[in-house]
Amino acid sequence: MFTRILIANRGEIALRIIRAARELGIGTVAVYSEADRESSYVKLADEAVCIGPPPPTASYLNIASIIAAAEIANVDAIHPGYGFLAENAHFAEVCRSCKIEFIGPSVESMTLLGDKVQCKKLAIKHKVPTFPGSKDGVDDEDEAVKIARDIGYPVIIKAAAGGGGRGMRVAHNDISLRSGLRSAASEAESAFGNGTVYIEKFLERARHVEVQIIGDTHGNVVHLFERDCSMQRRHQKLIEEAPCPVLSKETREALCKSAVRLCKAAGYYSAGTVEFLLDDATQKFYLLEVNTRVQVEHPVTEAITGVDIVKTQLQVAAGEKLPFKQSQIALNGHAIECRINAEDTERNFAPQPGLLSRFTPPGGLGVRVDTHCHAGYRIPPNYDSMIGKLIVHSPTRDEAIARMQRALREFDIAPIATTIPLHQRLLNNSKFVRGDVDIDFVGRLLGR
Ligand code: ADP
């Protein structure tokens, strides 16, 4: 096992990783930008290294300063968390060449799965359902029009190197397809340095369902069931739950097995998520992409399976075998997560940096709060606005909703506006309670 690891991240996920490492007896080194000096994860780590000023200087993205900190602190491995460098294959390669273990999958599987066109080809080869569409990137408009007419409008144009919804356009006819191809390609080129785009069938009223998988370096890959993340606004997830409330037993099995097949084919190890869109009327599902890292919403899966995903990531990164088999993983109860963001939902979700003069999280049976905040903490204006995650676990979905309502009511945050009132409204919505939602549900409710 590792003696000491560096955490190349900030906020609640840095704290989450420190906790897992400490339970395994591993020393921890935090890095922080000047804006995060007062953050609790910095204090909780065994050591902390300042890596520079806040944005526009990209401290947490600065490979040279992170590697320098890792060399100085003499760590065995780096955990990248999510965001920042987590899906940067070049960073993983630099770690490897510096003989520092990257806590994540291999450079090769990151590169393969990070290219959506290659990933889709691999999926087709291994009979993982994908949307009909172009077999490769498309650079010829006439050819794209031909494919689109063939599969039928609407279609979606997507960037091979895509992420965060950039380089994505929906087209309803030939004209919007032609103009969309041009603008998506130039957006992808400037965002990712790769202007390759492809097209596929656009599914309306889809649900977002994703499978958590974890693998080791001995060829074992296990799934930890699925999460439903259909409650999102502008592709940003707001509420996640596990399991998906509308999946039949047969579909669940087919979905989870598909995810395992794809990851095995990619030689995958560490934690990863295979994202799908689900048409709940037909129970058909289609591959979206693979995220080669731990995700924000991993705690709902931890709740229903009892597996500590971050701890397992550390174990497999150190070369150990997965400590469980697929047959030992059972689905227990229902879990829901609400992302608590410092945003004013009445003012177009404007970020709310500033002093948290009151911050008292809820507690009690089946309630977990992952946060780096506390009363007296000043939310810096430089980073994303998530200030915590509230997760509840109960025997049934109805009880989980009731528990979440109770916990949201207890959560006392002032004077900063947060997403709590919106969560309360969404959890009260009769359609959500029935599980009758899709990825545009929140957008429609809020009038976009
Ligand atoms: P990114 O990596 O940029 O986030 P994804 O492939 O994960 O891109 O897609 C992001 C979102 O775009 C999905 O969550 C979904 O809302 C929408 N989307 C992508 N492909 C389709 C599709 N074929 N049909 C309908 N919606 C889609």
Residues whose N, C-alpha, C, O or C-beta is under 5 A from the ligand:
A	BS01	ADP	F131 I156 G162 G163 G164 G165 R166 E200 K201 F202 L203 L288 E289 I439
